[in-house]
Amino acid sequence: MRVAVAGTFGPIHDGHRALLATALEVGADGVVVGLTGDRFANSSRERAVPAFTDRADALRRELDALDRWGRPVELREIASEHDFAASDGGLDAVVVSRETADEVPDLNDERRENGLEPLVAVVVPLVLAEDGDRISSTRVVAGEVDEHGRSGSD
């Protein structure tokens, strides 16, 4: 199975690691990682996002560390929500969090409009911080939790 996973990944935290590890595990035929370009990343955030090149370097390091299977991995810059996932006929599945799983039907509608088969959704549970709320890059940047979901007061 060739799978896609996408995000801003800045900064990377354990929720991202769960998505990436799942993509690597199920992506026996390869993993295509979509990384939001600077314009797209900053248009959807109220906070500054690290530069694409910095996020890409960190993402490659994480993928190398997580890849126990030796999967072929391709990193692509994305400029819109569905970007290549709506037009790449070589994809079989998309790895998403429970939080973003509701976007898959719209993606699959777009794929059908493009004459492609729908993607199987592989839904990864949210990774929660010690306080019971989800870990997010916004929370990490704000200092509420670290990349592993631990509070700063420990």
N, C-alpha and C positions, 0 to 999 in steps of 0.2 A: 504494500500500500504506500502510495506517495502522498504525503500530508503537508498541509500549510498551517502555519501559526503566525500570528502577527501582533504587533504592539509597538509602543513607544520605548519601552524598556529603559527608562531613565529616571531614577537609578533602578538597577535590578534588585529584586527582593525574592523571598522564598515563594511567593505566589507565582512570579515569573518562572522560577526554577521548576515548579510543579508543571506548568504548561510546557516548558521546553523539554523536560525529562519525559513527559508523556508523548510528545511529538516524536522524540527520538526513539522511544520504545516501540511505538506502533508504526513508525515510518520506515519499514524495512526496505522500501524502494526509494527512499529519499525524503528529505525534509526541506521545504522551502520556507524560510523565515522572512516575513515581511516586516521591515523596520520603517516606521514613519519618518519621512523626510522632515527637515527642519520647519518648513513652512506649514505642513500639515500638522506636525506635532504641536507647534506653538499656536496654531489657530484654534485648537480645541482644549487648551489649558489656560488656567488663570495664573500659572506660575511659569518661571523660566525652565526650559528643558535643555539639558546638555546638548551640545552640537552632535549632529548625525555621526561624524567620524568618531567622536569619543564614545557614543553609545554603540556603534558598530564594533569598535575594538573590544569593549567590555562584553558585548554579546558573543563575539567569537570566542573569547576566553571562557565564558560560561558554558557555551556549547561544547567546547573541547573537554572541559572538566566533567560535564554530564554524560557525554557520549560513550557509554560502555559497549555499544554495538558496532561502532565504526561506520555509522550511517553517512551516506553522501548528504552534505548540507549545502544549500545555496542561500545566500543572503541577498534580498532584493529591497531596494528602497521603494516605499509606497507613498503615493500622493493623494490617495482617497480611501474611503472606508473599505470598499470591496476590491479595488485595484485589480491585481493579477488573478485573484481568486475567482473572479467572475468570468475570466477569459482563458485561463490555462486549462486546456482539455486533458492534460496529463495528471491532474490532481484527482485523488480519490476521496480525501477526507480533510476536514478542518478541525483543529484542536482549539477549543474555546473554554473559557471559564463559565461557571454557572451564571455569572453576571452578564455575559455577552452572548449566551446561547440563543436568546430571542432574536438575534440579528441573522441567524443562519437561514431562516425561511426567505427573507428578502434577498440574501445572497444567492440562494438556490433559484429563486424566481429570475434573477438576472442571468444566471447560468443557462436556464431553460430558454430565455429570450435569445441567448447567444448560441443556441443549438447544442448545449452541453448537458451532460448528466449532472444531477444534483450531487453535492458532496455529503458524505456521512459526517455527522457532527459527533466528535469525541469530546464529551463534556467533562472537564476537570473540576472537582470541588474547589471552592474558595479556600485559601489558606488563611487561617485566623491568627491574629496576634494574641498575646497573653490576655488582653482585655476583652477578648471575644469578638471584636470587630475585625473586618478583613484587613490584611496588610495591603497597602497601596504605596505607590511612589510618592504621592502627595503627602501621605502621613509620614513617610520616611524623611522627606525633605523638610517637613514642618518640625521634625524632631519628636513627634509623638511616639514613634517606635523606631527600632533599628531595622535593618534588612531582614532580620529573622523574627520580627514581631515582638521583641522584648521592649518594655517601656524604658525610657531614659532614666527613670528614678532608681533602677536597680544597681 
